[in-house]
Amino acid sequence: MIAETGRMRWQQTSDYNKRAGVESQMAHWKGVLGEALRSHSDQTQATEVAIDVIVLNRMLDLGGPNSVRVA
């Protein structure tokens, strides 16, 4: 499909950019919190993920840049 329509068109039709963004976030998540969940049951895994999300969001809020648009 890339050869037929070009790379940009392929990225748009295959949602490549969305997938790449998700992969980037998962790599960030794994780098900060580890490769695997520690819990074994579904309920405790869901709780662990919820806590991890809170931790990551707090880290992003604390360490994010304060951007100001100029001109």
Backbone bond lengths (Angstrom), bond angles and torsions (degrees), N, CA, C in turn:
res aa  C-N    CA-C-N  psi(-1)  N-CA   C-N-CA  omega(-1)  CA-C   N-CA-C  phi
1 M - - - 1.440 - - 1.536 110.92 -
2 I 1.333 117.33 -34.50 1.466 120.06 178.26 1.523 110.01 -61.60
3 A 1.331 116.51 -42.67 1.464 120.23 -179.38 1.526 110.97 -64.76
4 E 1.334 116.46 -34.07 1.468 120.09 -177.32 1.525 113.11 -79.76
5 T 1.326 117.06 -41.68 1.465 119.61 -171.57 1.522 114.40 -114.08
6 G 1.314 117.49 -13.04 1.460 120.87 -176.94 1.518 111.08 96.33
7 R 1.323 115.02 156.47 1.468 120.55 -175.25 1.530 112.54 -64.34
8 M 1.322 118.50 -43.51 1.465 120.83 -177.47 1.530 111.39 -62.73
9 R 1.310 117.37 -43.19 1.472 121.19 179.08 1.525 110.16 -65.59
10 W 1.323 117.23 -39.97 1.465 121.32 177.99 1.523 110.15 -62.09
11 Q 1.351 116.99 -42.70 1.463 119.90 178.79 1.522 111.42 -61.40
12 Q 1.317 116.96 -39.51 1.461 120.40 -179.78 1.532 111.55 -68.12
13 T 1.312 117.51 -44.47 1.465 120.26 -175.33 1.526 112.75 -76.44
14 S 1.318 117.77 -25.54 1.463 119.67 -177.92 1.532 112.93 -98.92
15 D 1.345 117.56 4.12 1.468 121.93 -175.71 1.521 111.44 55.56
16 Y 1.314 116.74 36.16 1.464 121.49 -177.84 1.520 111.44 -58.84
17 N 1.316 117.42 -43.51 1.467 120.45 -176.54 1.524 111.37 -63.34
18 K 1.330 117.15 -38.71 1.458 120.44 177.56 1.528 110.12 -64.71
19 R 1.317 116.32 -44.72 1.467 120.83 179.75 1.526 110.87 -63.47
20 A 1.318 117.21 -41.40 1.463 120.94 179.39 1.528 110.64 -63.94
21 G 1.323 116.98 -37.70 1.457 120.47 177.69 1.516 112.25 -65.35
22 V 1.337 116.14 -41.07 1.463 120.71 178.07 1.522 110.05 -65.27
23 E 1.323 117.32 -42.82 1.468 120.65 178.34 1.528 110.86 -61.66
24 S 1.307 117.54 -38.51 1.452 121.65 178.24 1.526 110.86 -64.79
25 Q 1.320 116.81 -43.36 1.459 120.61 178.15 1.524 111.81 -64.09
26 M 1.331 117.30 -39.86 1.464 120.36 178.80 1.531 110.50 -65.69
27 A 1.317 117.57 -38.78 1.467 120.81 177.28 1.525 110.09 -63.63
28 H 1.329 116.81 -40.63 1.462 121.23 177.53 1.529 109.69 -63.10
29 W 1.323 116.44 -47.62 1.464 122.84 179.78 1.528 110.48 -55.87
30 K 1.319 116.19 -50.38 1.471 121.00 -178.77 1.523 111.52 -64.46
31 G 1.316 117.23 -37.11 1.453 120.10 179.64 1.515 112.84 -66.16
32 V 1.313 116.81 -34.76 1.461 121.00 -177.92 1.521 111.82 -86.56
33 L 1.332 117.32 -43.26 1.465 120.90 -170.42 1.519 114.69 -107.39
34 G 1.317 118.26 -6.47 1.457 120.24 178.58 1.521 112.20 108.54
35 E 1.313 115.11 165.85 1.463 122.18 -173.49 1.526 114.53 -77.14
36 A 1.339 117.68 -26.46 1.462 119.26 -172.60 1.519 110.97 -140.09
37 L 1.325 114.51 159.08 1.460 119.68 173.47 1.519 109.23 -74.46
38 R 1.314 115.99 148.38 1.459 120.36 -179.04 1.522 112.07 -92.50
39 S 1.331 116.56 -24.35 1.458 121.61 -178.28 1.522 111.06 -78.24
40 H 1.336 115.56 159.54 1.464 119.77 -177.07 1.525 113.37 -110.26
41 S 1.313 118.86 -36.67 1.472 119.78 -177.93 1.528 109.94 -86.69
42 D 1.315 115.86 158.12 1.462 120.69 -178.83 1.524 111.84 -60.89
43 Q 1.316 116.54 -41.74 1.463 120.09 -177.69 1.531 111.52 -65.39
44 T 1.310 117.43 -44.31 1.463 119.42 -179.93 1.528 111.72 -72.49
45 Q 1.335 117.58 -29.83 1.459 119.73 174.45 1.524 110.50 -65.66
46 A 1.339 116.47 -41.06 1.466 120.16 178.09 1.526 110.45 -62.14
47 T 1.328 116.68 -40.97 1.468 120.69 177.56 1.519 110.67 -64.63
48 E 1.332 116.57 -42.88 1.467 120.76 179.64 1.522 111.12 -61.25
49 V 1.324 116.91 -43.35 1.467 120.77 179.31 1.521 110.32 -64.95
50 A 1.333 117.81 -41.87 1.464 120.99 179.19 1.531 110.55 -60.80
51 I 1.320 116.84 -43.18 1.472 120.59 178.22 1.527 110.31 -65.31
52 D 1.327 117.06 -42.44 1.470 120.96 178.88 1.520 111.15 -59.53
53 V 1.332 116.75 -40.82 1.463 120.67 179.67 1.526 110.36 -63.93
54 I 1.329 116.55 -41.92 1.466 120.20 177.85 1.530 110.11 -61.74
55 V 1.325 116.47 -44.21 1.467 121.02 179.90 1.528 110.95 -62.01
56 L 1.332 117.18 -47.78 1.467 120.05 -179.55 1.523 111.62 -62.99
57 N 1.333 117.00 -43.22 1.464 119.66 179.19 1.519 111.14 -62.87
58 R 1.317 117.53 -39.72 1.457 120.49 178.19 1.524 110.19 -64.83
59 M 1.340 116.81 -42.41 1.460 120.62 178.09 1.527 110.94 -61.29
60 L 1.321 116.22 -42.44 1.465 119.59 179.60 1.521 111.24 -65.66
61 D 1.342 117.00 -38.90 1.467 120.26 178.45 1.522 111.42 -64.72
62 L 1.312 117.31 -40.29 1.462 121.11 -177.55 1.522 112.29 -73.35
63 G 1.345 116.67 -36.26 1.450 119.79 -172.74 1.501 115.12 -102.90
64 G 1.315 118.37 0.50 1.449 120.39 -177.48 1.519 111.99 -75.34
65 P 1.315 117.06 149.84 1.457 120.38 179.34 1.527 111.52 -73.75
66 N 1.304 117.53 151.35 1.442 122.67 172.95 1.521 106.88 -94.22
67 S 1.321 116.45 98.54 1.451 121.17 -176.28 1.515 110.91 -90.58
68 V 1.316 115.54 139.10 1.457 121.77 177.83 1.514 107.95 -129.33
69 R 1.323 116.44 126.92 1.460 120.04 179.51 1.536 109.97 -74.63
70 V 1.308 114.51 132.18 1.458 120.15 179.37 1.518 108.14 -117.05
71 A 1.324 116.03 124.97 1.467 124.14 179.36 1.450 114.57 60.09
